[in-house]
Amino acid sequence: MLRSATPAALRQRPTVTGFRLGAVSSIPAAEDVLDPAEDVYDLPTVAEMLGVAVTKVHQQLRDGHLIGVRRDGVVVVPKAFFDDTGHVVKSLPGLLVVLRDGGYHETEIVRWLFTPDGSLTIRRDGATADLPNARPVDALHSHQAREVVRRAQAMAY
């Protein structure tokens, strides 16, 4: 079962050489511009979901394949970046490359991904009607993923 990390749980995590896991400064992270209610995973949980060591998750963050957010001093990853099976949403790594190549920084990318867009609609699993005012991050889970990448390409140039 997937779990969300709460600030209290994050503070209680074991330490490694005096640092809380996920709080190492060499790991790039965006400012926390997310809604406080947005579900996130701590890095050990992400590693468990992906079936890799937590150091591999650190490397994915450094390489730009994922974006972390520093929440209460701890790096976490938004739950919306993962599909129902616990894997990174297919279009996310390529989208992050497009946005970074266009000059956007982590905080700007996170803000854009999680801001509702009145011109973007999505159709969720089994739904018969489109949902208006979708967030780009939600559209990555739908038939609109290519449209999100196309919009990012247009913004970048």
ChimeraX commands (.cxc) that place a marker at each C-alpha (Angstrom):
marker #1 position 0.00,0.00,0.00 radius 0.5
marker #1 position 1.27,3.47,-0.84 radius 0.5
marker #1 position 1.62,5.89,2.01 radius 0.5
marker #1 position 1.95,9.62,2.32 radius 0.5
marker #1 position 4.57,11.11,4.56 radius 0.5
marker #1 position 3.40,13.48,7.26 radius 0.5
marker #1 position 5.70,16.13,8.72 radius 0.5
marker #1 position 5.66,14.36,12.10 radius 0.5
marker #1 position 6.57,11.03,10.51 radius 0.5
marker #1 position 9.36,12.66,8.53 radius 0.5
marker #1 position 10.89,14.14,11.67 radius 0.5
marker #1 position 10.83,10.71,13.35 radius 0.5
marker #1 position 12.78,8.97,10.57 radius 0.5
marker #1 position 16.16,7.53,11.59 radius 0.5
marker #1 position 19.21,9.67,11.05 radius 0.5
marker #1 position 22.37,8.93,9.10 radius 0.5
marker #1 position 25.47,10.80,10.29 radius 0.5
marker #1 position 23.34,13.50,11.86 radius 0.5
marker #1 position 21.06,14.17,8.87 radius 0.5
marker #1 position 17.46,13.12,8.57 radius 0.5
marker #1 position 16.99,10.93,5.55 radius 0.5
marker #1 position 15.88,13.15,2.69 radius 0.5
marker #1 position 17.22,16.33,4.28 radius 0.5
marker #1 position 20.66,16.24,2.67 radius 0.5
marker #1 position 21.37,19.59,1.04 radius 0.5
marker #1 position 23.04,18.11,-2.05 radius 0.5
marker #1 position 19.64,16.88,-3.23 radius 0.5
marker #1 position 18.00,19.53,-5.41 radius 0.5
marker #1 position 14.46,20.45,-4.40 radius 0.5
marker #1 position 11.88,23.06,-5.28 radius 0.5
marker #1 position 10.33,25.41,-2.76 radius 0.5
marker #1 position 7.11,23.98,-1.39 radius 0.5
marker #1 position 4.60,25.81,-3.59 radius 0.5
marker #1 position 2.15,22.91,-3.36 radius 0.5
marker #1 position -1.18,23.01,-1.60 radius 0.5
marker #1 position -0.53,21.75,1.96 radius 0.5
marker #1 position -3.12,19.01,1.31 radius 0.5
marker #1 position -1.18,17.69,-1.73 radius 0.5
marker #1 position -0.07,14.14,-0.96 radius 0.5
marker #1 position 3.68,13.51,-1.04 radius 0.5
marker #1 position 6.03,10.60,-0.47 radius 0.5
marker #1 position 9.27,10.73,1.46 radius 0.5
marker #1 position 12.36,9.47,-0.38 radius 0.5
marker #1 position 12.55,6.07,1.36 radius 0.5
marker #1 position 8.94,5.43,0.30 radius 0.5
marker #1 position 9.73,6.44,-3.29 radius 0.5
marker #1 position 12.71,4.07,-3.26 radius 0.5
marker #1 position 10.53,1.25,-1.93 radius 0.5
marker #1 position 7.86,1.86,-4.61 radius 0.5
marker #1 position 10.45,1.89,-7.39 radius 0.5
marker #1 position 12.33,-1.08,-5.96 radius 0.5
marker #1 position 15.62,0.79,-5.75 radius 0.5
marker #1 position 17.97,2.07,-3.06 radius 0.5
marker #1 position 17.24,5.55,-1.70 radius 0.5
marker #1 position 20.59,6.68,-3.15 radius 0.5
marker #1 position 19.19,5.87,-6.61 radius 0.5
marker #1 position 16.26,8.20,-5.90 radius 0.5
marker #1 position 18.77,10.89,-4.87 radius 0.5
marker #1 position 20.51,10.37,-8.21 radius 0.5
marker #1 position 17.21,10.60,-10.13 radius 0.5
marker #1 position 16.56,13.93,-8.42 radius 0.5
marker #1 position 20.06,15.18,-9.23 radius 0.5
marker #1 position 19.76,13.98,-12.84 radius 0.5
marker #1 position 16.40,15.73,-13.26 radius 0.5
marker #1 position 14.27,12.61,-13.81 radius 0.5
marker #1 position 12.18,13.58,-10.78 radius 0.5
marker #1 position 11.56,16.80,-8.86 radius 0.5
marker #1 position 11.46,16.92,-5.11 radius 0.5
marker #1 position 9.93,19.58,-2.91 radius 0.5
marker #1 position 11.46,20.64,0.39 radius 0.5
marker #1 position 8.60,20.38,2.89 radius 0.5
marker #1 position 9.37,21.14,6.53 radius 0.5
marker #1 position 13.08,20.74,5.78 radius 0.5
marker #1 position 12.71,17.29,4.20 radius 0.5
marker #1 position 12.76,16.47,0.49 radius 0.5
marker #1 position 9.54,14.78,-0.62 radius 0.5
marker #1 position 8.09,13.88,-4.03 radius 0.5
marker #1 position 4.46,14.63,-4.98 radius 0.5
marker #1 position 2.24,11.55,-5.20 radius 0.5
marker #1 position 0.86,12.91,-8.49 radius 0.5
marker #1 position 4.20,12.05,-10.16 radius 0.5
marker #1 position 3.36,8.34,-9.84 radius 0.5
marker #1 position 0.79,6.10,-11.50 radius 0.5
marker #1 position -1.49,3.65,-9.72 radius 0.5
marker #1 position 1.20,0.94,-9.83 radius 0.5
marker #1 position 3.78,3.12,-8.07 radius 0.5
marker #1 position 5.87,3.89,-11.16 radius 0.5
marker #1 position 6.84,7.37,-12.32 radius 0.5
marker #1 position 4.26,8.67,-14.81 radius 0.5
marker #1 position 5.60,7.84,-18.27 radius 0.5
marker #1 position 5.70,11.39,-19.67 radius 0.5
marker #1 position 7.19,13.09,-16.60 radius 0.5
marker #1 position 10.96,12.67,-17.17 radius 0.5
marker #1 position 10.75,13.93,-20.77 radius 0.5
marker #1 position 8.52,16.82,-19.75 radius 0.5
marker #1 position 11.01,17.86,-17.07 radius 0.5
marker #1 position 13.81,17.86,-19.66 radius 0.5
marker #1 position 11.75,20.07,-22.00 radius 0.5
marker #1 position 10.99,22.57,-19.23 radius 0.5
marker #1 position 14.56,22.69,-17.91 radius 0.5
marker #1 position 15.93,23.10,-21.43 radius 0.5
marker #1 position 13.51,26.02,-21.76 radius 0.5
marker #1 position 15.11,27.72,-18.76 radius 0.5
marker #1 position 12.59,26.82,-16.08 radius 0.5
marker #1 position 13.82,26.02,-12.56 radius 0.5
marker #1 position 12.41,23.42,-10.17 radius 0.5
marker #1 position 10.06,25.74,-8.30 radius 0.5
marker #1 position 8.68,27.22,-11.54 radius 0.5
marker #1 position 8.15,23.73,-12.95 radius 0.5
marker #1 position 6.31,22.53,-9.85 radius 0.5
marker #1 position 4.16,25.67,-9.78 radius 0.5
marker #1 position 3.21,25.21,-13.47 radius 0.5
marker #1 position 2.48,21.49,-13.10 radius 0.5
marker #1 position 0.16,22.02,-10.12 radius 0.5
marker #1 position -1.68,25.17,-11.30 radius 0.5
marker #1 position -5.15,24.57,-12.79 radius 0.5
marker #1 position -5.42,25.55,-16.46 radius 0.5
marker #1 position -8.84,26.62,-17.71 radius 0.5
marker #1 position -8.01,25.50,-21.25 radius 0.5
marker #1 position -6.97,21.98,-20.23 radius 0.5
marker #1 position -9.52,19.21,-19.80 radius 0.5
marker #1 position -9.01,15.58,-18.85 radius 0.5
marker #1 position -11.09,12.44,-18.85 radius 0.5
marker #1 position -10.38,10.18,-15.89 radius 0.5
marker #1 position -10.63,6.40,-15.85 radius 0.5
marker #1 position -14.07,5.31,-17.01 radius 0.5
marker #1 position -15.52,8.83,-16.96 radius 0.5
marker #1 position -17.84,9.82,-19.78 radius 0.5
marker #1 position -17.36,13.57,-19.47 radius 0.5
marker #1 position -14.27,15.75,-19.60 radius 0.5
marker #1 position -13.21,17.50,-16.40 radius 0.5
marker #1 position -12.41,21.18,-17.07 radius 0.5
marker #1 position -9.73,23.34,-15.46 radius 0.5
marker #1 position -7.29,20.45,-15.04 radius 0.5
marker #1 position -3.77,20.73,-13.71 radius 0.5
marker #1 position -0.99,19.69,-16.12 radius 0.5
marker #1 position 0.20,17.08,-13.61 radius 0.5
marker #1 position -3.25,15.46,-13.64 radius 0.5
marker #1 position -3.32,15.50,-17.43 radius 0.5
marker #1 position -0.14,13.38,-17.43 radius 0.5
marker #1 position -2.37,10.55,-16.17 radius 0.5
marker #1 position -4.82,10.93,-19.05 radius 0.5
marker #1 position -5.07,11.04,-22.82 radius 0.5
marker #1 position -3.86,14.67,-22.60 radius 0.5
marker #1 position -0.26,13.84,-21.65 radius 0.5
marker #1 position 1.01,14.68,-25.16 radius 0.5
marker #1 position -0.84,17.98,-25.04 radius 0.5
marker #1 position 0.94,18.89,-21.79 radius 0.5
marker #1 position 4.33,18.12,-23.36 radius 0.5
marker #1 position 3.37,20.15,-26.46 radius 0.5
marker #1 position 2.41,23.13,-24.28 radius 0.5
marker #1 position 5.67,22.85,-22.38 radius 0.5
marker #1 position 7.59,22.87,-25.67 radius 0.5
marker #1 position 5.71,25.98,-26.78 radius 0.5
marker #1 position 6.42,27.73,-23.46 radius 0.5
marker #1 position 10.09,26.86,-23.65 radius 0.5
marker #1 position 10.69,28.52,-27.02 radius 0.5
marker link #1:1,2 radius 0.2
marker link #1:2,3 radius 0.2
marker link #1:3,4 radius 0.2
marker link #1:4,5 radius 0.2
marker link #1:5,6 radius 0.2
marker link #1:6,7 radius 0.2
marker link #1:7,8 radius 0.2
marker link #1:8,9 radius 0.2
marker link #1:9,10 radius 0.2
marker link #1:10,11 radius 0.2
marker link #1:11,12 radius 0.2
marker link #1:12,13 radius 0.2
marker link #1:13,14 radius 0.2
marker link #1:14,15 radius 0.2
marker link #1:15,16 radius 0.2
marker link #1:16,17 radius 0.2
marker link #1:17,18 radius 0.2
marker link #1:18,19 radius 0.2
marker link #1:19,20 radius 0.2
marker link #1:20,21 radius 0.2
marker link #1:21,22 radius 0.2
marker link #1:22,23 radius 0.2
marker link #1:23,24 radius 0.2
marker link #1:24,25 radius 0.2
marker link #1:25,26 radius 0.2
marker link #1:26,27 radius 0.2
marker link #1:27,28 radius 0.2
marker link #1:28,29 radius 0.2
marker link #1:29,30 radius 0.2
marker link #1:30,31 radius 0.2
marker link #1:31,32 radius 0.2
marker link #1:32,33 radius 0.2
marker link #1:33,34 radius 0.2
marker link #1:34,35 radius 0.2
marker link #1:35,36 radius 0.2
marker link #1:36,37 radius 0.2
marker link #1:37,38 radius 0.2
marker link #1:38,39 radius 0.2
marker link #1:39,40 radius 0.2
marker link #1:40,41 radius 0.2
marker link #1:41,42 radius 0.2
marker link #1:42,43 radius 0.2
marker link #1:43,44 radius 0.2
marker link #1:44,45 radius 0.2
marker link #1:45,46 radius 0.2
marker link #1:46,47 radius 0.2
marker link #1:47,48 radius 0.2
marker link #1:48,49 radius 0.2
marker link #1:49,50 radius 0.2
marker link #1:50,51 radius 0.2
marker link #1:51,52 radius 0.2
marker link #1:52,53 radius 0.2
marker link #1:53,54 radius 0.2
marker link #1:54,55 radius 0.2
marker link #1:55,56 radius 0.2
marker link #1:56,57 radius 0.2
marker link #1:57,58 radius 0.2
marker link #1:58,59 radius 0.2
marker link #1:59,60 radius 0.2
marker link #1:60,61 radius 0.2
marker link #1:61,62 radius 0.2
marker link #1:62,63 radius 0.2
marker link #1:63,64 radius 0.2
marker link #1:64,65 radius 0.2
marker link #1:65,66 radius 0.2
marker link #1:66,67 radius 0.2
marker link #1:67,68 radius 0.2
marker link #1:68,69 radius 0.2
marker link #1:69,70 radius 0.2
marker link #1:70,71 radius 0.2
marker link #1:71,72 radius 0.2
marker link #1:72,73 radius 0.2
marker link #1:73,74 radius 0.2
marker link #1:74,75 radius 0.2
marker link #1:75,76 radius 0.2
marker link #1:76,77 radius 0.2
marker link #1:77,78 radius 0.2
marker link #1:78,79 radius 0.2
marker link #1:79,80 radius 0.2
marker link #1:80,81 radius 0.2
marker link #1:81,82 radius 0.2
marker link #1:82,83 radius 0.2
marker link #1:83,84 radius 0.2
marker link #1:84,85 radius 0.2
marker link #1:85,86 radius 0.2
marker link #1:86,87 radius 0.2
marker link #1:87,88 radius 0.2
marker link #1:88,89 radius 0.2
marker link #1:89,90 radius 0.2
marker link #1:90,91 radius 0.2
marker link #1:91,92 radius 0.2
marker link #1:92,93 radius 0.2
marker link #1:93,94 radius 0.2
marker link #1:94,95 radius 0.2
marker link #1:95,96 radius 0.2
marker link #1:96,97 radius 0.2
marker link #1:97,98 radius 0.2
marker link #1:98,99 radius 0.2
marker link #1:99,100 radius 0.2
marker link #1:100,101 radius 0.2
marker link #1:101,102 radius 0.2
marker link #1:102,103 radius 0.2
marker link #1:103,104 radius 0.2
marker link #1:104,105 radius 0.2
marker link #1:105,106 radius 0.2
marker link #1:106,107 radius 0.2
marker link #1:107,108 radius 0.2
marker link #1:108,109 radius 0.2
marker link #1:109,110 radius 0.2
marker link #1:110,111 radius 0.2
marker link #1:111,112 radius 0.2
marker link #1:112,113 radius 0.2
marker link #1:113,114 radius 0.2
marker link #1:114,115 radius 0.2
marker link #1:115,116 radius 0.2
marker link #1:116,117 radius 0.2
marker link #1:117,118 radius 0.2
marker link #1:118,119 radius 0.2
marker link #1:119,120 radius 0.2
marker link #1:120,121 radius 0.2
marker link #1:121,122 radius 0.2
marker link #1:122,123 radius 0.2
marker link #1:123,124 radius 0.2
marker link #1:124,125 radius 0.2
marker link #1:125,126 radius 0.2
marker link #1:126,127 radius 0.2
marker link #1:127,128 radius 0.2
marker link #1:128,129 radius 0.2
marker link #1:129,130 radius 0.2
marker link #1:130,131 radius 0.2
marker link #1:131,132 radius 0.2
marker link #1:132,133 radius 0.2
marker link #1:133,134 radius 0.2
marker link #1:134,135 radius 0.2
marker link #1:135,136 radius 0.2
marker link #1:136,137 radius 0.2
marker link #1:137,138 radius 0.2
marker link #1:138,139 radius 0.2
marker link #1:139,140 radius 0.2
marker link #1:140,141 radius 0.2
marker link #1:141,142 radius 0.2
marker link #1:142,143 radius 0.2
marker link #1:143,144 radius 0.2
marker link #1:144,145 radius 0.2
marker link #1:145,146 radius 0.2
marker link #1:146,147 radius 0.2
marker link #1:147,148 radius 0.2
marker link #1:148,149 radius 0.2
marker link #1:149,150 radius 0.2
marker link #1:150,151 radius 0.2
marker link #1:151,152 radius 0.2
marker link #1:152,153 radius 0.2
marker link #1:153,154 radius 0.2
marker link #1:154,155 radius 0.2
marker link #1:155,156 radius 0.2
marker link #1:156,157 radius 0.2
view
